[in-house]
């Protein structure tokens, strides 16, 4: 039986065959004016085997969203996955995969030396009570420890 192709790229990915952590180009979209958006799957945890806790995900999202822009003006968005296993990173007019890896590495190093979570207050955040600086640092440390595996997507 052939499975129906889904509209969402990640729904067509066999999550039983991937090996986290990895950084994978997940989609390319060309805009009406020729701009190219590339979306990357930044997988921190092995799907269906482990996941990240919400306060840690939330804090790491704030930190990566803020700190990544210190390393590139091509960042469009960094968003957590609902499955709690990673993030999506979108960039505009940037097609250098090695540079994406370097941006992520620098950003995660920034997380390790941070003393607070940016915008972690009721004025700037919709759920300011749900944060963990230490949890975010632990996620960054774990991801960086396997830096040499980021380009290996499948087991």
Secondary structure by P-SEA (a helix, b strand, c coil): cccccccccccccccccccccccccccccccccbbbbbbbbccccccccccccaaaaaaaaaaaaaaaaaccccccbbbbbccccbbbbbbcccccaaaaaaaaaaaaaaaaacccccccccccccccccccaaaaaaaaaaaaaaccccccccc
